[in-house]
Amino acid sequence: MALLEVEDISVTFARRGQRAVHAVDGVSFSVDAGEVVGLVGESGCGKSVTSLAIMGLLPKQPGLRVGGKAVFDGTDLLQLDDRSRRDIRGRDIAMIFQDPLSSLNPVIPIGLQVTEVLTRHRGMKGDVAAKEAAALLDRVGIPDPKRRLKEYPHQLSGGMRQRALIAMAVACQPRLLIADEPTTALDVTIQAQILELLKDLVRDSGTALVMITHDLGVVAGMCETINVLYGGRVVETARRRPLFREPRHPYTVGLLGSVPRLDAGRGERLNPIPGSVRDLLPWQEGCAFAPRCTRRVDACVGEPPELVLAHDGRSYRCVNPAPLPGLARAADAPVPAKSEPAATADGTGQAAEAGTDVPAAGKPASGPVPAPREEEKP
């Protein structure tokens, strides 16, 4: 059984006289002990709201509705009362927030904020707690930790504030750590140090880590399983290498295609996803990504796409997914002559006739054709 099993979690914000906003619309994923799982997508896709719902940190208001399950070690976190949830937060589950300057109390020294966790969950007080707090700051790489305990958040650099948040999060050696954009607004050198620190914590303590980010470079270096979110739903789930090598959902393809490459030619333009995250359909009316999708077909609108499961364990929501390498679909190019190698007008080497998989351009048309991967709908 997974350490954390999130099943069909949903978060809806409603206001009188306005249309309800489905910030999270049926998200499901699981995290095993010692595993690093990524939640990836553009701003507004529901990543942070999902984590706040799991932690029970969403603001209480009349129009808020949270549904589904978030089962941690056999306990549904969404069914706990506030007191029981506070006992778990910080001790068994901890979270690193996106903006350390607003997450830390500006009028309380760093030392008191770290020792508060130790006092609440480990019963430490006085000099014992102060000594352990200094050890935690030293562990996360903050120089002169005893002096830093007396300083306020505004006296620390951005990297030090983020490290202080990490020290607070790991103070009780939690079994699950949720990191919400932990490298945002940090320079690349500090980013690398923070990510290396998180890797060490996962490796040394066996802590499970949920990494929330829009940075695919972070995903490539950290995560084992990746969940791509769009419009409040998971549109593709796969292991790291298959996802980067063979993305199936057009949104995943767009995210990878918009990343700058070091081997790109001089003056080569980026290939951004058209439109904005606001350009989406309600899932009840079809695929939310359809207004921005370059592979849109008539079947994308009208009914929500079903989740397709592949035999290799990956899943995606798309009726016209990107072809696997060496294979293509009818809409990509005209049918080549039998005596000629398959080719395309755009030079990508992907062409096909309706319902037929053919080799990529430059390969002989004769000989066995690679069979497509078997897929089935659940």
Summary of the structure (lengths in Angstrom):
residues: 378
radius of gyration: 23.7
end to end distance: 20.5
largest distance: 83.4
contacts: 1157
relative contact order: 0.11
helix: 32%
strand: 20%
